[in-house]
Amino acid sequence: MSKLSSLLIKFVALSLIMVGAAAHADETCMSPYMAKIVGQEDFVYVWTLGEEGLGDEQDKLVTIDVNPISPNYGEVVNTLSVGGRNEAHHSGFSDDRRFLWAGGLDTNKIFIFDVHSDPAKPTLHKVIDDFVAKSGVVGPHTFYALAGRMMITGLSNNKDHGGRTAMVEYSNQGNYIVTHWHPTDEDLRGAEKSGKYADGYGYDVRALPRRNAMFTSSFTGWTNYMMDFGTMLADPEAMKRFGNTAVLWDLHTRKPKKVFDMPGAPLEIRCAWDPNHNYCFTTTALTSQIWLMYEDADGEWQAEAVADIGDPSKIPLPVDISITSDDKGLWVQTFMDGKTRYFDISDPFKPKQVYEKEIGAQVNMISQSWDGKRAYFTSSLLANWDKKAEQDEQFFKAYTWDGDKLNLEFTVDFKAKKLGSAHQMRFGAYGLYGLKRPYEAKNLVASGE
């Protein structure tokens, strides 16, 4: 076979993957600009915090085989340590899915992994260590793929380590482009202030390209997120330093348009997939509510609290959320009680909890497959906020979902394996890059095909 023919076959294979994205894809919280997986994911990459006294003590990318037909199903097949403890937190793929960007909330380093050359064994491609010097921002959090760009949300700033922050735009090659500061009372930057808050805080980002809309939420600054959790809860001044806003941005111009009041630290944002569903959900960690940002009949964007999560008097601390691909369900994780809750959001204005399950002593992140049949959970929130002693369970758990209940398939105990604290997950697959699974390729050779 000629080199040109080989390249053509790979191009066609990748094109088919992309064309199928509307009907089949992987994690439902991913960017619509990003290449998608058709069918079964092969790996889950877990961005993991190093723990003092455990293994090599370094942050690392842990690769777990999650394909049931693989001979290594349920096993850790690779670990890649990056040196030191950086407060490993979130990660995100570039739009071509060839590279995974992952950040450290404390050191502000950004690690770019090559996941396409060998999906089972990612390699460290590049380290960005001048993020703060270039941007003025501290705490790279969300890595969100736009067309040829990586949009990175920050949690803090380099002047006072408070919550005033910005989004930072990079090229896919890892070059700094521009900083987009969040609107404040002192500088609304052209945005409309719809309530009493314009605090300039940041956390997550999501986009609805069809509506030229981008949304950000808000959390807290370095001074708080690097503080011991119990100490912070007992400090009245610290508890005042949390964000109370979400912001609507013009996606094309990157200009803020409207600031929504959303008291209690709105965290993850998840937007509907149906082209006629112009809304996004978020949850507030400190007030335990589900919020809806939606476009009304006049084309104006509004925000409204639409449901409580758990017992409002106890505040179970909702963290990660995930919307199903049919826009009918929303998974909500609550850190303090270690539970996942499933809400029926067929009517987005009236979410109803229909299922809950305790995953562990603590739980944070969820990633679910596009077909809704698989859900994966991890445990760590922040190094100084995770529970203590025997309640500091650190795990990766794989479940199947039959529409009524979660069924445990396997668990990876990150402490027993001396890996550290398991945080965010991202999916990997051979098929994204026109590659055959090695065990399937061997079977083809053996059969003479």
Backbone hydrogen bonds in HBPLUS format (Angstrom, degrees):
<---DONOR---> <-ACCEPTOR-->    atom                        ^
c    i                          cat <-CA-CA->   ^        H-A-AA   ^      H-
h    n   atom  resd res      DA  || num        DHA   H-A  angle D-A-AA Bond
n    s   type  num  typ     dist DA aas  dist angle  dist       angle   num
A0006-SER N   A0002-SER O   3.01 MM   4  6.29 158.2  2.06 150.1 156.2     1
A0007-LEU N   A0003-LYS O   3.00 MM   4  6.24 159.0  2.04 148.1 153.3     2
A0008-LEU N   A0004-LEU O   2.94 MM   4  6.14 152.9  2.01 145.6 153.6     3
A0009-ILE N   A0005-SER O   2.95 MM   4  6.22 157.0  2.00 150.1 155.3     4
A0010-LYS N   A0006-SER O   3.12 MM   4  6.41 159.9  2.16 147.6 152.6     5
A0011-PHE N   A0007-LEU O   2.89 MM   4  6.13 152.3  1.97 146.1 154.3     6
A0012-VAL N   A0008-LEU O   2.90 MM   4  6.16 160.7  1.94 153.1 157.5     7
A0013-ALA N   A0009-ILE O   2.93 MM   4  6.15 159.8  1.97 148.6 154.5     8
A0014-LEU N   A0010-LYS O   2.97 MM   4  6.17 160.6  2.00 147.7 152.4     9
A0015-SER N   A0011-PHE O   2.85 MM   4  6.06 152.0  1.93 145.6 154.3    10
A0016-LEU N   A0012-VAL O   2.90 MM   4  6.17 153.7  1.97 150.7 156.8    11
A0017-ILE N   A0013-ALA O   3.12 MM   4  6.43 149.5  2.21 142.1 150.3    12
A0018-MET N   A0014-LEU O   3.01 MM   4  6.34 157.7  2.07 148.9 154.1    13
A0019-VAL N   A0015-SER O   2.85 MM   4  6.11 161.2  1.88 154.1 159.2    14
A0020-GLY N   A0016-LEU O   3.10 MM   4  6.18 151.8  2.18 142.7 149.2    15
A0021-ALA N   A0018-MET O   3.07 MM   3  5.27 161.5  2.11 109.1 114.5    16
A0023-ALA N   A0020-GLY O   3.09 MM   3  5.69 141.5  2.24 115.3 124.8    17
A0024-HIS N   A0020-GLY O   2.89 MM   4  5.86 161.4  1.93 163.3 169.0    18
A0370-TRP N   A0025-ALA O   3.16 MM 345  5.02 131.2  2.41 138.9 139.1    19
A0030-MET N   A0027-GLU O   3.41 MM   3  5.89 160.6  2.45 117.3 117.0    20
A0034-MET N   A0031-SER O   3.16 MM   3  5.46 165.3  2.18 112.5 117.1    21
A0035-ALA N   A0095-ASP O   2.97 MM  60  6.11 142.4  2.11 143.8 152.3    22
A0042-ASP N   A0428-GLY O   2.90 MM 386  5.83 145.6  2.02 148.1 158.1    23
A0066-VAL N   A0042-ASP O   2.91 MM  24  5.49 165.2  1.94 136.2 140.7    24
A0043-PHE N   A0428-GLY O   2.97 MM 385  4.78 165.3  1.99 135.6 134.6    25
A0428-GLY N   A0043-PHE O   2.84 MM 385  4.78 152.5  1.91 135.1 133.8    26
A0044-VAL N   A0064-ILE O   2.94 MM  20  5.29 149.8  2.04 145.6 155.2    27
A0064-ILE N   A0044-VAL O   2.98 MM  20  5.29 163.8  2.01 146.4 151.8    28
A0045-TYR N   A0426-ARG O   2.64 MM 381  5.12 168.9  1.65 164.3 165.3    29
A0426-ARG N   A0045-TYR O   2.90 MM 381  5.12 139.0  2.07 136.9 149.5    30
A0046-VAL N   A0062-VAL O   2.76 MM  16  5.01 167.2  1.78 150.1 154.5    31
A0062-VAL N   A0046-VAL O   2.94 MM  16  5.01 174.3  1.95 142.9 144.3    32
A0047-TRP N   A0424-GLN O   2.85 MM 377  5.37 158.1  1.90 159.6 164.0    33
A0423-HIS N   A0047-TRP O   3.20 MM 376  5.71 140.4  2.37 135.8 147.2    34
A0048-THR N   A0060-LYS O   2.93 MM  12  5.27 165.1  1.95 163.5 167.5    35
A0060-LYS N   A0048-THR O   3.03 MM  12  5.27 154.6  2.09 138.6 146.1    36
A0049-LEU N   A0421-SER O   2.89 MM 372  4.93 153.3  1.96 150.3 147.2    37
A0421-SER N   A0049-LEU O   2.83 MM 372  4.93 160.6  1.87 145.1 150.8    38
A0054-LEU N   A0051-GLU O   3.10 MM   3  5.42 154.4  2.17 136.4 133.0    39
A0057-GLU N   A0054-LEU O   3.02 MM   3  5.39 146.9  2.13 141.2 140.9    40
A0059-ASP N   A0084-GLY O   2.95 MM  25  6.34 160.2  1.99 161.5 155.3    41
A0082-VAL N   A0059-ASP O   3.03 MM  23  5.96 158.9  2.08 156.4 156.9    42
A0061-LEU N   A0080-LEU O   2.94 MM  19  5.14 156.0  1.99 135.1 138.6    43
A0080-LEU N   A0061-LEU O   2.97 MM  19  5.14 141.5  2.12 134.1 145.9    44
A0063-THR N   A0078-ASN O   2.83 MM  15  5.06 177.1  1.83 154.9 155.4    45
A0077-VAL N   A0063-THR O   2.87 MM  14  5.76 151.7  1.95 152.4 161.7    46
A0065-ASP N   A0075-GLU O   2.96 MM  10  5.65 164.4  1.99 167.1 165.6    47
A0074-GLY N   A0065-ASP O   2.82 MM   9  5.58 154.7  1.88 151.1 152.9    48
A0070-SER N   A0067-ASN O   2.91 MM   3  5.45 165.2  1.93 123.7 128.6    49
A0073-TYR N   A0070-SER O   3.20 MM   3  5.16 157.4  2.26 113.2 111.4    50
A0075-GLU N   A0072-ASN O   3.03 MM   3  5.60 145.7  2.15 149.3 146.6    51
A0106-ASP N   A0086-ASN O   3.02 MM  20  5.38 164.7  2.05 143.2 142.4    52
A0105-LEU N   A0087-GLU O   2.97 MM  18  5.17 163.2  1.99 133.0 127.6    53
A0089-HIS N   A0103-GLY O   3.32 MM  14  6.29 150.4  2.42 166.0 163.2    54
A0103-GLY N   A0090-HIS O   3.16 MM  13  6.12 164.0  2.18 173.6 176.3    55
A0092-GLY N   A0101-TRP O   2.79 MM   9  5.31 148.3  1.89 148.7 158.6    56
A0101-TRP N   A0092-GLY O   2.83 MM   9  5.31 168.6  1.84 151.9 149.5    57
A0094-SER N   A0099-PHE O   2.94 MM   5  5.62 150.2  2.03 159.1 163.7    58
A0097-ARG N   A0094-SER O   2.87 MM   3  5.09 157.0  1.93 112.1 119.5    59
A0115-VAL N   A0098-ARG O   3.13 MM  17  5.76 163.6  2.16 146.2 150.1    60
A0100-LEU N   A0113-PHE O   2.90 MM  13  5.02 156.1  1.96 141.0 148.7    61
A0113-PHE N   A0100-LEU O   2.77 MM  13  5.02 170.6  1.78 148.0 148.8    62
A0102-ALA N   A0111-PHE O   2.85 MM   9  5.18 146.2  1.97 143.8 154.8    63
A0111-PHE N   A0102-ALA O   2.74 MM   9  5.18 166.1  1.76 163.9 164.5    64
A0104-GLY N   A0109-LYS O   2.99 MM   5  5.47 137.9  2.17 159.4 167.1    65
A0108-ASN N   A0104-GLY O   2.97 MM   4  5.10 136.1  2.17 130.0 140.3    66
A0110-ILE N   A0128-ILE O   2.99 MM  18  4.97 157.8  2.04 142.5 148.9    67
A0128-ILE N   A0110-ILE O   2.79 MM  18  4.97 165.2  1.81 151.4 155.8    68
A0112-ILE N   A0126-LYS O   2.81 MM  14  5.11 170.5  1.82 168.0 165.7    69
A0125-HIS N   A0112-ILE O   2.77 MM  13  5.54 145.6  1.89 148.8 160.6    70
A0126-LYS N   A0112-ILE O   3.17 MM  14  5.11 151.5  2.26 138.6 142.8    71
A0114-ASP N   A0123-THR O   2.76 MM   9  5.23 156.2  1.82 155.3 161.9    72
A0123-THR N   A0114-ASP O   3.12 MM   9  5.23 153.3  2.19 137.8 144.8    73
A0121-LYS N   A0118-ASP O   2.83 MM   3  5.37 147.6  1.93 119.5 129.5    74
A0134-LYS N   A0130-ASP O   2.95 MM   4  6.08 155.3  2.02 154.0 159.8    75
A0135-SER N   A0131-PHE O   3.00 MM   4  6.00 156.4  2.06 146.0 152.8    76
A0136-GLY N   A0132-VAL O   2.75 MM   4  4.90 155.7  1.81 136.0 143.2    77
A0158-ASN N   A0136-GLY O   3.17 MM  22  5.54 154.4  2.24 143.2 140.3    78
A0138-VAL N   A0156-SER O   3.03 MM  18  4.72 176.5  2.03 108.2 109.0    79
A0155-LEU N   A0138-VAL O   3.24 MM  17  6.30 136.6  2.44 139.8 151.9    80
A0156-SER N   A0138-VAL O   2.84 MM  18  4.72 142.2  1.98 161.4 152.2    81
A0155-LEU N   A0139-GLY O   3.08 MM  16  5.06 129.5  2.34 117.6 132.0    82
A0141-HIS N   A0153-THR O   2.71 MM  12  5.38 176.4  1.71 162.5 162.0    83
A0153-THR N   A0142-THR O   3.04 MM  11  5.19 151.3  2.13 136.7 145.7    84
A0144-TYR N   A0151-MET O   2.89 MM   7  5.12 171.5  1.90 151.1 153.9    85
A0151-MET N   A0144-TYR O   2.88 MM   7  5.12 173.4  1.89 153.8 151.5    86
A0146-LEU N   A0149-ARG O   3.05 MM   3  4.98 173.3  2.05 133.7 135.8    87
A0149-ARG N   A0146-LEU O   3.27 MM   3  4.98 168.8  2.29 104.5 107.8    88
A0150-MET N   A0170-TYR O   2.90 MM  20  5.15 159.6  1.94 140.9 143.9    89
A0170-TYR N   A0150-MET O   2.94 MM  20  5.15 162.9  1.96 148.8 154.4    90
A0152-ILE N   A0168-VAL O   2.83 MM  16  5.05 164.4  1.85 147.7 152.6    91
A0168-VAL N   A0152-ILE O   2.69 MM  16  5.05 162.0  1.72 150.1 156.7    92
A0154-GLY N   A0166-ALA O   3.01 MM  12  5.66 135.7  2.21 152.3 163.7    93
A0161-HIS N   A0157-ASN O   3.18 MM   4  5.10 133.7  2.40 129.7 140.4    94
A0223-THR N   A0161-HIS O   3.17 MM  62  5.82 168.5  2.18 163.3 159.7    95
A0165-THR N   A0200-GLY O   2.93 MM  35  6.10 158.8  1.98 158.0 155.9    96
A0182-HIS N   A0165-THR O   3.21 MM  17  6.28 177.2  2.21 149.2 148.7    97
A0167-MET N   A0180-HIS O   2.86 MM  13  5.02 161.9  1.89 141.6 142.2    98
A0180-HIS N   A0167-MET O   2.69 MM  13  5.02 175.1  1.69 159.3 161.1    99
A0169-GLU N   A0178-VAL O   2.86 MM   9  5.36 175.6  1.86 170.9 171.4   100
A0177-ILE N   A0169-GLU O   2.83 MM   8  5.46 148.9  1.93 164.7 157.7   101
A0178-VAL N   A0169-GLU O   3.38 MM   9  5.36 152.2  2.46 129.5 136.7   102
A0171-SER N   A0175-ASN O   2.86 MM   4  5.22 155.9  1.92 144.0 151.6   103
A0174-GLY N   A0171-SER O   2.93 MM   3  5.37 164.3  1.95 115.7 120.2   104
A0184-THR N   A0187-ASP O   2.94 MM   3  4.99 166.5  1.96 116.2 120.0   105
A0187-ASP N   A0184-THR O   3.12 MM   3  4.99 127.7  2.40  92.8 106.7   106
A0185-ASP N   A0198-ALA O   3.00 MM  13  5.23 119.6  2.38 156.5 142.9   107
A0191-ALA N   A0188-LEU O   2.95 MM   3  5.26 166.6  1.96 116.4 120.3   108
A0192-GLU N   A0257-LYS O   2.83 MM  65  5.98 163.5  1.86 126.5 129.1   109
A0259-VAL N   A0192-GLU O   2.83 MM  67  6.18 157.0  1.89 168.9 168.7   110
A0194-SER N   A0259-VAL O   3.15 MM  65  5.87 160.2  2.19 150.1 156.3   111
A0217-SER N   A0204-ASP O   3.21 MM  13  5.31 145.3  2.33 130.3 135.5   112
A0206-ARG N   A0215-PHE O   3.04 MM   9  5.40 146.8  2.15 144.9 153.9   113
A0215-PHE N   A0206-ARG O   2.78 MM   9  5.40 163.8  1.81 162.0 166.5   114
A0208-LEU N   A0213-ALA O   2.80 MM   5  5.21 166.6  1.82 151.2 154.7   115
A0211-ARG N   A0208-LEU O   2.88 MM   3  5.56 154.2  1.95 122.1 130.0   116
A0213-ALA N   A0208-LEU O   3.27 MM   5  5.21 177.0  2.27 132.3 133.1   117
A0212-ASN N   A0209-PRO O   3.03 MM   3  4.76 165.0  2.05 104.1 108.4   118
A0251-LEU N   A0212-ASN O   3.26 MM  39  5.08 171.5  2.27 110.0 112.1   119
A0214-MET N   A0249-TRP O   3.06 MM  35  4.89 148.2  2.16 137.7 138.8   120
A0249-TRP N   A0214-MET O   2.65 MM  35  4.89 160.1  1.69 157.5 158.4   121
A0216-THR N   A0247-VAL O   3.00 MM  31  5.22 150.1  2.09 141.7 150.5   122
A0247-VAL N   A0216-THR O   2.90 MM  31  5.22 154.4  1.97 139.4 147.0   123
A0218-SER N   A0266-PRO O   3.11 MM  48  5.65 133.7  2.34 141.1 154.2   124
A0243-GLY N   A0219-PHE O   2.62 MM  24  4.87 155.0  1.68 145.7 152.1   125
A0224-ASN N   A0221-GLY O   3.03 MM   3  5.64 134.8  2.24 114.9 125.3   126
A0225-TYR N   A0221-GLY O   3.02 MM   4  6.31 169.5  2.03 158.8 160.2   127
A0226-MET N   A0222-TRP O   3.05 MM   4  5.78 144.7  2.18 149.7 152.9   128
A0227-MET N   A0224-ASN O   2.95 MM   3  5.18 163.4  1.98 114.7 118.8   129
A0232-MET N   A0228-ASP O   2.93 MM   4  6.14 158.3  1.97 155.1 161.4   130
A0229-PHE N   A0384-ASN O   3.06 MM 155  6.07 155.2  2.12 152.6 144.8   131
A0233-LEU N   A0229-PHE O   2.97 MM   4  6.22 161.8  2.00 153.1 157.6   132
A0234-ALA N   A0230-GLY O   3.19 MM   4  6.35 140.8  2.35 140.0 149.4   133
A0235-ASP N   A0232-MET O   3.01 MM   3  5.10 160.6  2.05 107.8 113.9   134
A0239-MET N   A0235-ASP O   3.08 MM   4  6.37 154.1  2.15 155.9 163.5   135
A0240-LYS N   A0237-GLU O   3.13 MM   3  5.27 147.9  2.24 100.2 109.9   136
A0241-ARG N   A0238-ALA O   2.97 MM   3  5.30 152.6  2.04 108.3 117.0   137
A0265-ALA N   A0243-GLY O   2.90 MM  22  4.93 138.6  2.07 160.1 164.0   138
A0262-MET N   A0244-ASN O   2.68 MM  18  4.93 166.4  1.70 139.8 135.5   139
A0246-ALA N   A0260-PHE O   3.13 MM  14  5.17 147.9  2.24 134.7 142.7   140
A0260-PHE N   A0246-ALA O   2.74 MM  14  5.17 170.6  1.75 166.0 167.2   141
A0248-LEU N   A0258-LYS O   2.82 MM  10  5.11 166.7  1.84 156.4 161.0   142
A0257-LYS N   A0248-LEU O   2.70 MM   9  5.54 173.8  1.71 155.2 156.1   143
A0258-LYS N   A0248-LEU O   3.26 MM  10  5.11 159.7  2.30 134.9 137.7   144
A0250-ASP N   A0255-LYS O   2.76 MM   5  5.29 166.6  1.78 156.6 159.6   145
A0254-ARG N   A0250-ASP O   2.75 MM   4  5.28 135.1  1.95 146.3 157.1   146
A0286-LEU N   A0264-GLY O   2.86 MM  22  4.56 166.7  1.87 147.4 145.4   147
A0285-ALA N   A0265-ALA O   3.00 MM  20  5.55 162.4  2.03 141.1 135.5   148
A0267-LEU N   A0283-THR O   3.00 MM  16  6.06 157.6  2.05 167.7 166.1   149
A0270-ARG N   A0281-PHE O   2.91 MM  11  5.27 159.2  1.95 148.8 154.9   150
A0281-PHE N   A0270-ARG O   2.74 MM  11  5.27 164.7  1.76 153.9 153.7   151
A0272-ALA N   A0279-TYR O   3.00 MM   7  5.94 173.4  2.00 165.7 164.1   152
A0277-HIS N   A0274-ASP O   2.91 MM   3  5.21 165.9  1.93 118.0 121.8   153
A0295-GLU N   A0278-ASN O   3.12 MM  17  5.85 152.7  2.20 170.2 169.8   154
A0280-CYS N   A0293-MET O   2.85 MM  13  5.25 152.0  1.93 150.1 159.2   155
A0293-MET N   A0280-CYS O   2.86 MM  13  5.25 172.2  1.87 160.6 163.2   156
A0282-THR N   A0291-TRP O   3.06 MM   9  5.29 147.9  2.17 141.5 144.9   157
A0291-TRP N   A0282-THR O   2.77 MM   9  5.29 177.6  1.77 158.0 158.7   158
A0284-THR N   A0289-GLN O   2.95 MM   5  5.39 151.8  2.03 146.0 155.2   159
A0288-SER N   A0284-THR O   2.81 MM   4  5.32 123.4  2.13 143.2 151.1   160
A0309-ILE N   A0288-SER O   2.91 MM  21  5.27 150.4  2.00 147.7 142.1   161
A0290-ILE N   A0307-ALA O   2.79 MM  17  5.13 163.7  1.82 145.3 149.4   162
A0306-VAL N   A0290-ILE O   2.82 MM  16  5.78 160.3  1.85 155.9 162.8   163
A0292-LEU N   A0304-GLU O   2.82 MM  12  5.35 162.8  1.85 151.4 156.4   164
A0304-GLU N   A0292-LEU O   2.92 MM  12  5.35 149.4  2.01 143.8 153.8   165
A0294-TYR N   A0302-GLN O   2.93 MM   8  5.44 150.7  2.02 141.4 151.0   166
A0302-GLN N   A0294-TYR O   2.78 MM   8  5.44 159.0  1.82 158.2 164.5   167
A0296-ASP N   A0300-GLU O   2.73 MM   4  5.38 171.8  1.74 154.1 153.0   168
A0299-GLY N   A0296-ASP O   2.90 MM   3  5.31 162.3  1.94 118.9 121.7   169
A0314-LYS N   A0311-ASP O   2.91 MM   3  5.53 152.0  1.99 120.9 129.0   170
A0315-ILE N   A0311-ASP O   3.23 MM   4  6.45 142.8  2.38 152.6 163.0   171
A0336-MET N   A0316-PRO O   3.04 MM  20  5.10 147.6  2.14 149.8 151.4   172
A0335-PHE N   A0317-LEU O   2.96 MM  18  5.56 151.8  2.04 150.5 141.6   173
A0319-VAL N   A0333-GLN O   2.78 MM  14  5.60 161.8  1.82 155.4 159.2   174
A0333-GLN N   A0320-ASP O   2.98 MM  13  5.54 169.6  1.99 177.2 175.3   175
A0322-SER N   A0331-TRP O   2.95 MM   9  5.09 145.6  2.07 138.5 144.0   176
A0331-TRP N   A0322-SER O   2.82 MM   9  5.09 167.2  1.84 155.2 154.2   177
A0324-THR N   A0329-GLY O   2.90 MM   5  5.22 160.2  1.94 149.7 149.2   178
A0327-ASP N   A0324-THR O   3.01 MM   3  5.30 162.5  2.04 115.2 118.7   179
A0345-ILE N   A0328-LYS O   2.87 MM  17  4.98 159.9  1.91 123.4 128.3   180
A0330-LEU N   A0343-PHE O   2.94 MM  13  5.08 146.9  2.05 142.4 150.7   181
A0343-PHE N   A0330-LEU O   2.85 MM  13  5.08 164.5  1.87 143.0 148.4   182
A0332-VAL N   A0341-ARG O   2.76 MM   9  5.09 155.7  1.82 150.9 158.3   183
A0341-ARG N   A0332-VAL O   2.78 MM   9  5.09 153.8  1.85 142.5 151.6   184
A0334-THR N   A0339-LYS O   2.90 MM   5  5.45 166.6  1.91 162.8 164.3   185
A0338-GLY N   A0335-PHE O   3.29 MM   3  5.08 147.4  2.40  95.5 105.0   186
A0359-ILE N   A0338-GLY O   2.71 MM  21  5.69 154.6  1.77 160.2 165.0   187
A0360-GLY N   A0338-GLY O   3.33 MM  22  5.04 159.4  2.38 133.3 138.5   188
A0340-THR N   A0357-LYS O   2.84 MM  17  5.48 158.2  1.89 155.4 160.6   189
A0357-LYS N   A0340-THR O   2.94 MM  17  5.48 151.0  2.02 153.5 161.6   190
A0342-TYR N   A0355-TYR O   2.84 MM  13  5.11 169.2  1.85 145.0 146.8   191
A0354-VAL N   A0342-TYR O   2.88 MM  12  5.97 166.5  1.90 165.4 167.9   192
A0344-ASP N   A0352-LYS O   2.72 MM   8  5.14 163.4  1.74 152.6 149.0   193
A0352-LYS N   A0344-ASP O   3.05 MM   8  5.14 153.3  2.12 133.9 142.3   194
A0350-LYS N   A0347-ASP O   2.85 MM   3  5.40 163.2  1.88 122.2 128.0   195
A0364-ASN N   A0378-THR O   2.93 MM  14  5.95 172.6  1.94 150.4 148.1   196
A0378-THR N   A0365-MET O   3.09 MM  13  5.22 151.5  2.17 133.9 138.2   197
A0367-SER N   A0376-TYR O   2.98 MM   9  5.25 148.4  2.08 141.4 148.7   198
A0376-TYR N   A0367-SER O   2.82 MM   9  5.25 159.4  1.86 150.8 158.0   199
A0369-SER N   A0374-ARG O   2.97 MM   5  5.41 158.7  2.02 146.0 150.4   200
A0372-GLY N   A0369-SER O   2.95 MM   3  5.24 155.4  2.01 108.8 116.6   201
A0401-TRP N   A0373-LYS O   2.91 MM  28  4.96 153.2  1.99 120.9 125.7   202
A0375-ALA N   A0399-TYR O   3.03 MM  24  5.28 162.6  2.06 136.4 140.0   203
A0399-TYR N   A0375-ALA O   2.88 MM  24  5.28 157.4  1.93 160.2 167.3   204
A0377-PHE N   A0397-LYS O   2.92 MM  20  5.22 156.0  1.98 146.9 154.7   205
A0397-LYS N   A0377-PHE O   2.95 MM  20  5.22 158.9  1.99 147.8 153.7   206
A0380-SER N   A0422-ALA O   2.86 MM  42  5.46 157.6  1.91 163.2 161.8   207
A0385-TRP N   A0382-LEU O   2.96 MM   3  4.96 149.9  2.06 104.0 113.8   208
A0386-ASP N   A0382-LEU O   2.92 MM   4  5.85 135.0  2.12 164.6 165.9   209
A0391-GLN N   A0388-LYS O   3.12 MM   3  5.66 137.2  2.31 144.4 140.0   210
A0392-ASP N   A0389-ALA O   3.07 MM   3  5.62 161.5  2.11 115.3 121.3   211
A0414-PHE N   A0394-GLN O   2.89 MM  20  5.39 138.5  2.07 135.1 144.5   212
A0396-PHE N   A0412-VAL O   3.00 MM  16  5.10 143.9  2.13 140.6 150.8   213
A0412-VAL N   A0396-PHE O   2.80 MM  16  5.10 160.3  1.84 154.8 160.2   214
A0398-ALA N   A0410-PHE O   2.96 MM  12  5.47 173.6  1.96 166.3 168.0   215
A0409-GLU N   A0398-ALA O   2.75 MM  11  5.49 171.3  1.76 156.4 155.9   216
A0410-PHE N   A0398-ALA O   3.43 MM  12  5.47 155.4  2.50 133.2 138.1   217
A0400-THR N   A0407-ASN O   2.87 MM   7  5.18 154.8  1.93 142.8 149.3   218
A0407-ASN N   A0400-THR O   2.78 MM   7  5.18 159.7  1.82 155.5 161.0   219
A0402-ASP N   A0405-LYS O   3.30 MM   3  5.96 165.0  2.33 159.3 158.5   220
A0417-LYS N   A0413-ASP O   3.12 MM   4  6.32 149.9  2.21 147.3 155.6   221
A0419-LEU N   A0414-PHE O   2.79 MM   5  5.06 163.7  1.82 161.7 163.7   222
A0418-LYS N   A0415-LYS O   2.93 MM   3  4.83 156.6  1.98 102.7 109.8   223
A0433-TYR N   A0430-TYR O   3.04 MM   3  5.98 160.5  2.08 129.1 132.9   224
A0435-LEU N   A0430-TYR O   3.29 MM   5  5.06 157.3  2.35 133.3 129.0   225
A0434-GLY N   A0431-GLY O   3.30 MM   3  5.04 170.1  2.31 106.7 105.6   226
A0440-GLU N   A0437-ARG O   2.97 MM   3  5.28 127.2  2.25 108.2 122.6   227
A0441-ALA N   A0437-ARG O   2.87 MM   4  6.12 157.9  1.92 160.3 167.8   228
A0442-LYS N   A0438-PRO O   2.99 MM   4  6.21 151.4  2.07 144.9 152.0   229
A0443-ASN N   A0439-TYR O   3.27 MM   4  6.38 149.0  2.37 129.8 137.3   230
A0444-LEU N   A0440-GLU O   3.01 MM   4  6.32 148.3  2.11 147.0 155.4   231
A0445-VAL N   A0441-ALA O   3.02 MM   4  6.33 156.6  2.08 147.7 153.7   232
A0446-ALA N   A0442-LYS O   2.91 MM   4  6.12 161.5  1.94 148.8 154.1   233
A0447-SER N   A0443-ASN O   2.98 MM   4  6.13 142.3  2.12 139.1 148.6   234
A0448-GLY N   A0444-LEU O   3.03 MM   4  6.11 113.6  2.49 134.6 150.2   235
A0449-GLU N   A0444-LEU O   2.95 MM   5  5.17 139.4  2.12 155.1 154.8   236
A0448-GLY N   A0445-VAL O   3.09 MM   3  5.07 149.0  2.19  98.9 108.5   237
